[in-house]
């Protein structure tokens, strides 16, 4: 059985996009050992980046090599606005984002306290791990522009389209 935690990103957006760009520089595949030497990450950190890319079906690993998938290649070849749309489509399939977005949508003012997210992710984790995972989850959501975070009042907000965007769609 797959644990719920394995279904959460463990690396930041920029790290995953950086991995995809390195793979692209190497014509679609790179040796994990070579990658580790190039970027100088600790093994655990490198594995978190790879696992996050695999979670979103952006890479596949075979016999010590990392290949980007068609989706991974599409992501890095796309302009920023399209990247955000692709990542939004990926995030809304992940349970932690499904729950977070649902609670935000149903809450008054489409806002919740950061402690709600911390409670979702806190099972059997140290405070340091909770902080790291919380920041990564917020990073992906902010990149995709589905949420925003007010660090002053420690509130997560549903990022609703502005009125101009809604008028353009009509």
N, C-alpha and C positions, 0 to 999 in steps of 0.2 A: 504494500500500500504506500502511495506517495504521501509524504507529510505535507500539511498545509504550508509550512515554512519553505519547502522546496519550490513552491509556486509563487514566491516573491522575488523581485529583483534584488540582487546582492551587490550590484555595482552601479555606479552612476551612468547617466546617459552618455556623457562625454567619453567615459572609458570604453563603453561598448562601441560607440561610433569610431573612436580611435582604433580599436581592434579591427573593425571592418575596413577602415582606410588602410591599415597595414596589410591586411589580407589582399586588398585590391592592388596595393603597390607590388605585391608578390604574384600578381596574375591570378588571384582567386584562391590561393592556398598558401599556408605557411606552417612550417614545422613548429610545434609547441616549444621545443627546446630553444630553437633560434629566436622565437618570439620572446621567451623569458629573458634571454641575454640582451635583446634589443631594448626592451622596455625597463628592465631592471626591477620589476615588481617582485615582491616575495611570492612564493608559490601559492599560498592561500589567496592572496589578492588576485593573482592571475587566474586562478581557478574560479573565483567569484565572477570575474569579468566574462570568462568563457561560459560558465553556467547561466549567467543572465542572458547572454546572447543566444544560448541554446533554448532557454525558456521561451523566448520570443520567436524561435525558429529562424534566427538570423544566421546561424552557423551550424555546421555539423562537424563532428570529430571522427576521424578514421585513422587508425594505426599511427597515432602521434602527429597527425597533420590536422589543421583546422581549415575548413573550406567555408566560404560564405554560400548561403543558399540564394536562390533567385530573389527572395524577399530581402535578404541582407544586401545584395547587390543593388536592388531597386532603391532601398533606403539611402545608401550612400551616394547614389547617382542623382537623387532627387533634390530639388531646391528646398530650402528650409521650411516653407509653408507645407509642402507635400510631406516632408519628414514628420512634421507635427501630426498630420492627419494619419499617417501610417502608424505612428506610435500610439495615438489615441485609439485606433482600431485594435491594437495589441493589448493595451492596458485594460480596456473594458471587458476583456475576456478573463482577466485575472481576479480571483475572488476578493482579495483585499481592496481592489479598486471598485469592484461591483458593490461591495458593502459600503465603502466610503462614499461613493457617488450617490447611492440610494439614500443613505442617512442624510447627506447634504441636501439632496433634492427635497426630502420630506421635512427637514427641520425649518424652523422659523428663520427667515432671512437667509436661508441656504448656507448656514454657518454652524460649525461645531468647534468645540475646544480641542486643542491638540491632544489632550489627555485621552480622548476617545480613540484616536489612532494608536496611541501608545498602549492602551488596554488591549486592542485587537492583536498587537504583535508581541505582547510581553511574556507569553507563556515560556517558562524555563529559560529566559534570557537574562543576562546581566544588564545593569543600567547602561553600561557602555554599548553593549550590543543593541539594546532598544534604541538608543540615541542614533546609532549608525544606521540601523534599518529604517527608522522613522525618516531620517534625512534623505535616504535613497528613495524611499517611496514618494516623499514630497518632491524630490528632484525630477523624477519621471513625470509626475502629474503636472508640475509647473511647466516642464518642457513642452508637454502636449497641450498646455493651456486649458486643461480641464478643471484645475483647481488653482487657487493662489493662497498664500500663507501670510498672515500678518504677524510678524515676529514680536511686535509691541504688545498686542493683546493675546498672543498665542492662539489665534483662531485660524481654522482652515475654512476657506470659502469656495463655494461652487463658482467656477468662472463662467458666467453667463454671457452669451453674445451681446454686444452692444447694440443699441437701437438701430444704428446705421447698418450693421451687418444684417439685422432682421429685415430692414426695409429692402435691402438689395436682393434678398432671397425671395421676396414677394413679387 
